[in-house]
Amino acid sequence: MKFDDNIWYAVNQTRVVLEPEKVLETFGQTKIKYRIVCPSEDNVCKIREGIVLTEKPLIMSASQFAQKMLEGFGEKASEYADWLKGHGELLNVIQYGLQIRKEEISESEVHEGIDTTISKVVEVAEKDKMVNVVIQGVDEMWEVSLLKFMQSYMQRSAPVNFQTFQAHQVNAKAQIDREQDKYIEDRFYEARGNKTKINDLGRELQNFGRFHEFEDRFYALLREC
């Protein structure tokens, strides 16, 4: 696709001045308060403030991810995301469900230079208890600047999220195995001398895919009956 030069310009001019210290939550929502400062003409800067809400990460394809993440973004941000998707720059499997709550976006102008304005905005953001980011962007392409930040922020978060996912899966499997072992032991105890319950036990072991582990005990129990 032919890529808008203005988008490239916005991407290259985007600068994250204050980045969140923590990564995105693995099993919950993350609210990010963003402040984007864009220099305008005649020593004027525009400041846009709003919220990006990331939902609990899900495993999705890249195309599903791109479609979901763009809810609330404008046309130029969509073009940029389409380019990312086509060039493998989006996360391959984790989807964060990005949404910009438009009703929470505010815009203001200050008649000061960019360096002074950014310093004051950073000072305010550092006192805020929310997860904060301050970005220097391009006025007409500020959503592209925001999406550029979110792309890099998600890539920074992804290794931590994957590691947490894997640890959670290992722990969950171990817990399931322990509970299943206890359940099987209880069924063996209850089935002693009861052919109907022995047959039920055999079917459950088959369903669990573990009959081969308890085959000797099962037939011994059947012989005793």
FENHUNOR-V591733 format. One record per pair of residues at least 24 apart in sequence whose ideal C-beta (glycine too) atoms are under 8 Angstrom apart, sorted by sequence separation. I is the first residue (numbers start at 0). J is the second residue. If there is no record, write none. Layout:
[[I & J] [I & J]]
This chain:
[[28 & 52] [29 & 53] [65 & 89] [183 & 207] [197 & 221] [28 & 53] [64 & 89] [72 & 97] [28 & 54] [61 & 87] [64 & 90] [68 & 94] [71 & 97] [183 & 209] [187 & 213] [28 & 55] [67 & 94] [68 & 95] [70 & 97] [71 & 98] [72 & 99] [194 & 221] [197 & 224] [27 & 55] [61 & 89] [68 & 96] [69 & 97] [70 & 98] [71 & 99] [179 & 207] [24 & 53] [26 & 55] [61 & 90] [64 & 93] [67 & 96] [68 & 97] [71 & 100] [187 & 216] [191 & 220] [23 & 53] [61 & 91] [64 & 94] [67 & 97] [71 & 101] [179 & 209] [183 & 213] [190 & 220] [194 & 224] [24 & 55] [25 & 56] [63 & 94] [192 & 223] [193 & 224] [60 & 92] [191 & 223] [192 & 224] [23 & 56] [59 & 92] [187 & 220] [191 & 224] [58 & 92] [59 & 93] [58 & 93] [59 & 94] [57 & 93] [58 & 94] [56 & 93] [57 & 94] [56 & 94] [56 & 95] [57 & 96] [54 & 95] [55 & 96] [53 & 95] [54 & 96] [53 & 96] [99 & 142] [53 & 97] [54 & 98] [52 & 97] [51 & 97] [52 & 98] [99 & 145] [51 & 98] [51 & 99] [52 & 100] [50 & 99] [49 & 99] [50 & 100] [49 & 100] [49 & 101] [97 & 149] [50 & 103] [49 & 103] [49 & 104] [48 & 104] [49 & 105] [47 & 104] [48 & 105] [47 & 105] [48 & 106] [95 & 153] [47 & 106] [46 & 106] [93 & 153] [45 & 106] [46 & 107] [89 & 150] [45 & 107] [46 & 108] [88 & 150] [45 & 108] [46 & 109] [90 & 153] [44 & 108] [79 & 143] [90 & 154] [93 & 157] [43 & 108] [44 & 109] [75 & 140] [9 & 75] [43 & 109] [76 & 142] [80 & 146] [43 & 110] [44 & 111] [75 & 142] [76 & 143] [79 & 146] [83 & 150] [90 & 157] [93 & 160] [42 & 110] [44 & 112] [75 & 143] [79 & 147] [93 & 161] [6 & 75] [10 & 79] [39 & 108] [42 & 111] [44 & 113] [73 & 142] [76 & 145] [5 & 75] [42 & 112] [46 & 116] [72 & 142] [76 & 146] [3 & 75] [6 & 78] [23 & 95] [44 & 116] [6 & 79] [46 & 120] [72 & 146] [3 & 78] [38 & 113] [2 & 78] [6 & 82] [36 & 113] [0 & 78] [2 & 82] [36 & 116] [0 & 81] [36 & 117] [68 & 149] [0 & 82] [36 & 120] [0 & 85] [34 & 120] [34 & 123] [34 & 124] [32 & 124] [45 & 138] [47 & 141] [51 & 145] [32 & 127] [32 & 129] [34 & 131] [36 & 133] [38 & 135] [31 & 129] [32 & 130] [33 & 131] [34 & 132] [35 & 133] [36 & 134] [37 & 135] [51 & 149] [30 & 129] [31 & 130] [32 & 131] [33 & 132] [34 & 133] [35 & 134] [36 & 135] [37 & 136] [39 & 138] [30 & 130] [31 & 131] [32 & 132] [33 & 133] [34 & 134] [35 & 135] [36 & 136] [37 & 137] [38 & 138] [16 & 117] [29 & 130] [31 & 132] [33 & 134] [35 & 136] [37 & 138] [17 & 121] [37 & 141] [56 & 160] [16 & 121] [35 & 141] [17 & 124] [37 & 144] [17 & 125] [21 & 130] [35 & 144] [35 & 145] [19 & 130] [19 & 131] [33 & 145] [19 & 132] [17 & 131] [18 & 132] [17 & 132] [33 & 148] [17 & 133] [15 & 132] [16 & 133] [15 & 133] [16 & 134] [15 & 134] [16 & 135] [14 & 134] [13 & 134] [14 & 135] [31 & 152] [13 & 135] [14 & 136] [12 & 135] [13 & 136] [12 & 136] [13 & 137] [12 & 137] [9 & 136] [9 & 137] [8 & 137] [23 & 152] [13 & 143] [22 & 152] [23 & 153] [9 & 140] [13 & 144] [5 & 137] [8 & 140] [9 & 141] [12 & 144] [10 & 143] [15 & 148] [19 & 152] [22 & 155] [23 & 156] [5 & 139] [6 & 140] [9 & 143] [10 & 144] [13 & 147] [18 & 152] [22 & 156] [25 & 159] [5 & 140] [9 & 144] [13 & 148] [25 & 160] [15 & 151] [6 & 143] [10 & 147] [22 & 159] [23 & 160] [26 & 163] [9 & 147] [22 & 160] [25 & 163] [25 & 164] [26 & 167] [25 & 167]]
